[in-house]
Amino acid sequence: MTLLKRGWRWFWQQSWLNKVIIVGVLTAAVLPLVPLVMSWVKPPLVRVGVAFYTYERAFLLEGNTKTYFYENRNLVSDCSLRRVQQTLPKGRAKTPDPQSWVVSKFFLENVSDQSITNLRVGVRSPLLQLTTTLFTTPNVEATGKLETTSNDARLTYVIAITAIAPKTSAVLSLKTPIDEKLRQFIYVDHGRVTLQVPFLSADQFGTFPLKISHLNAMKILNRETVLRTGNETFADEKIELTMLHSDEPDLKEEDLSYRLLPKARVCPEAIAGDW
């Protein structure tokens, strides 16, 4: 108490300019801790975790062979989480057009004994663009769109979920095609992957800022597969291709305009999902 009185007396002895500076510094230091303190005092009914990925679907041409593949990576560490490929005769197989995406996956868990209705989550990230689309596990219905507010010019992607049942979890994915701007940000500038959740709201608890958890990238994929198929490991994607009949001529042109992503790191399975 004596120390507090001395600090208060010292503060009032400062000039008005110093007082403004001191208050500004203390505010900047304390505000980021508010969601954490609130989570201790009153734990939220909904917990949110996140992990980031890149996903690529493409092919390699070498000699008389065409190797078609898809690969899922941990965006932060660039560790390959899963790569599936198939080698085909060059010119004899039609495959989907090469493309790559950056994917933000959110693990939402209703830890309460009541349904959470009209849940809205606001998300800001340099990985989100007008081309971003939302995908969810089948146990929830959700929509998403980019919005701006009158007092804030930054784009916020707002996810609206009709309801999450008691003691239930869901995985939501925000998938954005990698264009030249994102490629520059990720692989040239090595931009810091940041995520801000400016608000979380629902009928049961109003609106408040939310602290999210960094989850292991592999664990979210596994959990998503359980919610989709009941399997305990994330499922293989089916390689879609069409083989030409023997009487059809070879494909003369392949889509070589696509630039492959830089080669992923090969990491031990135990740490591939860490970030």
Secondary structure, DSSP 8 states (H G I E B T S, - for coil): -HHHHHHHHHHHTS-HHHHHHHHHHHHHHHGGGHHHHHHHHS--SEEEEEEEEEEEEEEEEETTEEEEEEEEEETTT-BEEEEEEEEEETTSEE----EEEEEEEEEEEE-SSS-EEEEEEEEE-TT--TT-EEEE-TTS-EEEEEEEETTEEEEEEEEEEEEE-TTEEEEEEEEEE--HHHHIIIIIS------EEEEEEETTTEEE----EE--HHHHHHHHHHHHHS-SS--------EE--TTS---------S------B---TTTTT--
